[in-house]
Amino acid sequence: KIKQNCKYVQKNKVKVLKKLKRKEVLNVVFYVYDETKWKCQYLYELMKNHPKFNSKVVVTKNAAYNLDNPSYQSKEEIKKTFNFFKNNGYETDLGYDFENNKHIPFKKFSPDIIIYQHPWYVETSQGPVVCSKFALTAYVPYDISVTTLPIEYNLRFFQYIENYFVFNEVLKDFYAPLMDNKGINLKSVGAPSLDYFKFNEQKNDKQYVIFAPHWTVNHEKTIAYSTFEQTGIFMLEYAKKHPEFNWVFKPHPMLKKAVVDNNIMTKEEIENYYKEWETLGTACYDCNYFEIFNDSQLMITDCCTFLPEYCATRKPLIRLVSKDGAEFNQNIKDMLQYFYNVESIENLEKTLNIILIDKNDPLKDKRENISLIKKQSASENILNALSEEIYN
C-alpha cells in the first residue's frame, strides 16, 4: 500500500507541476493544528508579500480521536488555535466542520502548495497522498530534530511528502540512507524558527530566567527527556526564594495532561503548580516565546526543541539531564559542550547559584563560536527551493 501511494504521489506531482507553471499567483496553505508549534511566521510573511505567492493558514483538528491519547484535541483547543491566528492578523480558514464533526477536505481551499507543520495524526482527506492530486506538498518541521529515532525520518508521512525540508546537511546525510525512499525528497534549508534571531536584535533588558519543562514524564513510552518528577518542585521553590529574578514559566503544552495521566500530580495539584508560577512571574503558553528568549539571561530546560533554538542566542543554558533520555543526533551532541549539563538537584542548585547569584558564566567564551544563524534565512531558502522546483 505504501509503495502504491508513493507511485501515486509521484505520478500526480508531474501533472501538478505542469499546472502550477501556468499560474501567475500560487495559493499557499499552511496546515496547522497547534499554535504553540507555529514556526513559519517569516515564511508566511515572505510568501504573502511575494508577487507570485499568496498565503493563508488553515487551522484543523488532528486525527487523534482517542480521549486517552496525549495529542487528543478538544473543540475549545481548536477554536483557541483558530483565534490565535485570526487575532494576529493571519488570513485564516477553519479546516474542521464542528456542526457535522468531520474534517473539511483541503481541496476546498484551492491550494497550489500545502506546507505541513506537523507529521502526526494528519487526517486522510487533508494528508499528502490525497492532496498530491491537486497541490505540491511540503513539510517544514516545527522543531529542529534532536534524536536519532525513526520518528524523525521513517514515518509514512515522510515518504508521501514531496518536499521534506531539514535543518542541515548533517541531518540530510543521516536520514537519507535510513529512509525507504533514500531521501529523494530531502532538502537542507536551515530552521525557520531561527529566522527570528536573524531579524531581531537582542535586548536583554528584562533579564528573564526561563524554566521550560518537557512533557515526557512516562519514560517507558516516550523519548523520556523529562526530569519534571525530580526538578519540578525544586525549581518552583528556588524561584520563590529568589523573587529578585524575572522568572518565566514555559512548559511544554502537553506537560499538564502528562503529569496527571502518569499519577505524578493530581489535576488540582498541577493546576495549583501552574498558578504559583503565574503568581511568581510570567507564564508563556503559546509560540510567542522568541522575544522572551532574546530578552533573557538564562534558560533551565529538559525540552529538546529548545536546545538548538536557545543555543542560537549564545546565552547560558542549564540542561536537565534524564538518564533515560533518547540518544541525541550529531547536531545536538556537538552542542552539548555549550550547555551546563546537570544530573542531580545538588548540581542544579550549585549551577544556578554560580550563574545567577555569583554572576559567573564559565562557558561564555566557548559559546561565542556558535554560528547557527546563516547569511540567508531558512524562509528564503524554502521559498527559493519551491520556486526552483516549480518554475525550472
C-alpha positions in Angstrom: 0.0 0.0 0.0 2.8 2.4 0.9 4.6 1.7 -2.4 1.3 2.2 -4.3 0.8 5.5 -2.6 4.3 6.7 -3.3 3.9 5.9 -7.0 0.5 7.7 -7.0 2.1 10.8 -5.4 5.0 10.9 -7.9 2.6 10.5 -10.8 0.5 13.3 -9.6 3.5 15.5 -9.0 4.3 15.6 -12.7 0.8 16.8 -13.5 0.6 19.3 -10.7 3.9 21.0 -11.5 2.7 21.5 -15.1 -0.4 23.1 -13.8 1.5 25.3 -11.4 3.9 26.6 -14.0 1.0 28.1 -15.9 -0.4 30.0 -12.9 0.6 33.6 -12.2 0.0 33.5 -8.5 0.2 30.3 -6.4 -2.0 29.8 -3.3 0.0 28.5 -0.3 -1.9 26.9 2.5 -0.2 26.3 5.9 -1.7 23.2 7.6 -1.7 23.8 11.4 -3.5 22.2 14.4 -1.4 23.6 17.2 -0.5 27.3 17.5 2.2 26.6 20.2 4.3 24.9 17.5 3.9 27.6 14.8 7.3 28.4 13.5 6.6 29.6 9.9 5.8 33.3 10.7 8.6 34.6 8.4 7.9 32.2 5.6 4.2 33.1 5.7 5.0 36.8 5.5 7.6 36.3 2.8 5.1 34.5 0.7 2.3 36.9 1.5 4.4 39.8 0.2 5.8 38.0 -2.8 4.2 38.7 -6.3 4.0 35.0 -7.2 2.5 33.7 -3.9 -0.5 34.2 -1.7 -0.6 32.5 1.7 -3.2 31.6 4.3 -3.4 29.4 7.4 -5.9 26.6 7.7 -6.5 25.5 11.2 -7.8 22.0 11.6 -8.2 19.2 14.1 -5.7 16.4 14.3 -6.7 12.8 13.8 -6.0 11.7 17.4 -9.5 10.6 18.3 -8.9 8.6 21.5 -9.5 10.7 24.6 -6.6 8.9 26.3 -4.2 10.0 23.6 -1.9 12.8 24.8 -2.4 14.5 21.4 -6.2 14.5 21.6 -7.7 17.9 20.8 -11.0 19.3 22.2 -13.2 21.7 20.3 -12.1 24.5 22.6 -8.4 23.9 21.8 -9.1 24.1 18.0 -11.0 27.3 18.5 -8.2 28.7 20.6 -5.7 27.9 17.8 -8.0 29.5 15.2 -8.4 32.6 17.3 -4.7 32.9 17.8 -4.1 33.2 14.0 -7.1 35.3 13.4 -6.3 37.8 16.1 -2.7 38.0 15.0 -3.6 39.2 11.5 -3.2 35.9 9.5 -5.6 35.1 6.7 -7.2 32.1 8.4 -9.7 29.4 7.5 -11.1 26.6 9.6 -10.4 23.1 8.3 -12.8 21.3 10.6 -16.6 21.2 10.5 -17.8 21.3 14.1 -21.5 21.1 13.2 -21.1 17.8 11.4 -18.0 16.7 13.4 -15.8 16.0 10.4 -12.6 17.3 8.6 -13.0 19.5 5.6 -11.1 18.2 2.6 -8.3 20.5 1.7 -9.3 20.7 -1.9 -12.0 23.2 -0.8 -9.3 25.8 0.0 -7.9 25.7 -3.6 -4.2 25.2 -2.5 -1.4 25.0 -5.0 1.2 24.3 -2.3 0.4 22.9 1.1 3.0 23.3 3.9 2.6 21.0 6.8 3.9 21.9 10.3 3.0 18.5 11.8 3.7 15.0 10.6 1.5 13.2 13.1 -2.3 12.5 13.1 -2.9 14.1 9.7 -6.4 13.1 8.6 -6.5 11.3 5.2 -8.5 13.9 3.2 -6.1 16.6 4.4 -3.0 14.4 4.0 -0.2 14.4 1.4 -1.4 11.4 -0.6 -4.9 12.8 -1.3 -3.7 16.4 -1.6 -0.9 15.4 -4.1 -3.8 15.2 -6.7 -4.1 19.0 -6.8 -1.2 20.5 -4.8 2.6 20.3 -4.3 3.2 19.2 -0.7 6.0 20.2 1.7 6.9 19.5 5.3 8.6 22.3 7.3 9.2 20.8 10.8 8.1 22.9 13.8 11.2 21.7 15.6 14.9 21.2 14.9 15.4 17.4 15.1 17.4 16.3 18.2 17.1 12.4 18.2 18.2 9.5 16.1 14.8 7.8 16.3 12.8 6.6 13.2 10.0 9.1 14.1 12.3 11.8 12.6 12.7 10.1 9.2 10.7 6.9 8.6 7.1 7.7 9.1 4.8 7.0 6.1 4.2 10.7 6.0 7.8 11.4 5.2 7.6 9.1 2.2 4.5 10.7 0.8 5.5 14.3 1.3 7.1 15.8 -1.9 9.5 18.2 -0.1 10.9 17.5 3.3 12.9 20.5 4.5 15.6 19.7 7.1 17.9 21.8 9.2 21.3 21.0 7.6 23.4 18.5 5.6 24.2 16.6 8.8 20.6 15.6 9.2 20.1 15.0 5.5 23.1 12.7 5.3 21.9 10.8 8.4 18.3 10.4 7.3 18.7 9.6 3.6 20.2 6.1 3.8 17.7 5.1 6.5 14.6 6.3 4.6 12.8 3.8 2.3 12.8 6.4 -0.5 16.6 7.1 0.2 15.8 10.7 1.0 14.9 11.9 -2.6 12.6 14.5 -1.1 15.1 15.9 1.5 16.3 19.5 1.1 18.7 21.2 3.6 17.5 24.8 4.2 18.0 25.7 7.9 15.3 26.2 10.5 12.6 28.8 10.1 12.4 29.1 13.9 15.9 30.6 13.9 14.9 33.3 11.4 13.6 35.3 14.4 17.2 35.8 15.7 18.3 36.8 12.2 15.8 39.7 12.0 15.6 40.8 15.7 18.4 42.2 17.8 18.8 41.0 21.4 17.5 43.5 24.0 18.1 41.6 27.2 16.7 44.4 29.3 14.2 42.3 31.3 16.8 39.6 32.0 14.3 36.7 32.1 15.2 33.4 33.8 13.2 30.7 31.9 12.2 27.4 33.3 10.9 25.2 30.5 10.0 21.6 31.5 9.3 18.9 28.9 6.2 16.6 28.9 7.7 13.1 28.5 7.4 12.0 32.2 6.5 8.5 31.1 9.9 7.1 30.5 8.7 3.8 29.1 6.6 5.1 26.2 8.3 8.3 25.2 11.7 9.9 24.4 12.0 10.3 28.1 13.7 13.7 28.3 11.6 15.0 31.2 13.0 15.4 34.6 9.9 17.1 36.0 9.3 14.5 38.6 12.7 15.3 40.1 13.1 19.0 39.3 9.6 20.5 39.0 9.0 21.3 42.7 12.7 22.2 43.3 12.6 24.9 40.5 9.3 26.4 41.9 10.8 26.6 45.4 14.1 28.1 44.1 12.1 30.7 42.2 10.1 31.5 45.4 13.4 32.0 47.3 14.7 34.4 44.6 12.0 36.8 43.7 14.7 39.3 42.6 14.9 37.5 39.3 12.4 37.9 36.5 11.0 34.3 36.2 9.3 32.9 33.1 7.5 29.5 33.2 7.4 28.0 29.7 6.1 24.4 30.0 5.6 22.0 27.1 1.9 22.2 26.0 1.4 18.5 26.9 3.0 18.6 30.4 -0.1 19.3 32.4 -2.0 16.3 31.0 1.0 14.0 31.1 1.7 14.7 34.8 -1.9 13.8 35.7 -2.2 10.8 33.4 1.0 9.3 34.9 0.0 10.0 38.5 2.8 12.4 39.3 0.3 15.0 40.5 -3.4 15.2 40.7 -5.3 17.6 38.5 -5.7 20.0 41.4 -2.1 19.8 42.3 -0.8 20.6 38.8 -3.3 23.4 38.4 -2.0 25.0 41.6 1.5 24.4 40.5 0.8 26.4 37.3 -1.0 29.2 39.3 2.0 29.5 41.6 4.3 30.2 38.6 1.8 32.6 37.2 1.9 34.5 40.5 5.7 34.4 40.7 6.3 35.8 37.2 5.4 35.4 33.6 3.7 32.2 32.2 4.1 31.6 28.4 1.8 29.0 26.9 2.0 29.8 23.2 4.5 30.2 20.3 5.4 33.8 21.1 8.5 33.0 23.1 11.4 34.1 20.9 11.2 37.7 22.2 11.4 36.2 25.7 14.5 34.2 24.6 16.1 37.4 23.3 15.3 39.2 26.5 16.6 36.5 28.9 19.7 35.8 30.8 19.3 32.1 31.4 17.2 29.0 30.5 16.7 25.9 32.6 15.2 23.1 30.5 14.9 19.5 29.5 12.9 20.3 26.4 14.6 19.0 23.3 13.5 21.6 20.7 14.7 24.5 22.9 18.3 23.2 22.9 19.2 24.4 19.4 16.7 27.3 19.5 18.1 28.8 22.7 21.7 27.9 21.7 21.3 30.5 18.9 21.0 33.2 21.5 24.5 32.4 22.8 23.2 32.7 26.4 23.8 30.2 29.2 21.5 27.1 29.2 21.3 24.6 32.0 20.3 21.3 30.5 18.4 19.0 32.9 19.7 15.5 32.1 17.5 12.5 32.1 19.4 9.2 32.4 16.6 7.5 30.3 16.5 10.1 27.5 16.7 9.1 23.8 20.0 9.4 22.1 20.8 12.8 20.6 21.7 13.2 16.9 25.1 14.6 15.9 23.9 18.2 15.8 22.9 18.2 19.4 25.9 16.1 20.5 28.1 18.9 19.1 26.1 21.5 21.0 26.4 19.8 24.4 29.7 21.5 25.0 27.9 24.8 25.2 25.4 23.8 27.9 25.7 23.3 31.6 24.6 19.6 31.8 23.3 18.7 35.3 22.1 15.3 36.5 21.2 16.0 40.1 19.3 18.5 42.3 22.6 19.3 44.1 24.3 20.1 40.8 21.4 22.1 39.6 21.3 24.3 42.7 25.1 24.8 42.5 25.0 25.8 38.9 22.0 28.1 39.4 23.9 29.9 42.2 27.1 30.2 40.1 25.3 31.8 37.2 22.6 33.8 38.9 24.0 34.7 42.3 27.7 34.8 41.6 27.2 36.1 38.1 29.8 33.8 36.7 29.5 32.1 33.3 32.5 29.8 32.6 31.2 28.7 29.2 30.6 32.2 27.9 33.8 32.4 25.7 33.1 29.0 24.2 29.6 30.0 23.2 30.9 32.9 21.1 31.9 30.3 18.5 28.3 29.2 17.9 27.2 30.0 14.3 23.6 28.7 13.8 22.3 31.8 12.0 23.1 31.7 8.3 23.5 34.6 5.8 20.3 33.6 4.0 17.2 32.9 6.1 15.6 29.4 6.1 12.4 31.0 4.9 14.2 32.4 1.9 15.8 29.1 1.2 12.4 27.3 1.3 10.7 29.8 -1.0 13.6 29.6 -3.4 13.6 25.8 -3.3 9.9 25.7 -4.1 10.2 28.3 -6.8 13.0 26.4 -8.4 11.1 23.2 -8.4 8.0 24.8 -10.0 9.5 27.2 -12.5 12.7 25.5 -13.6 
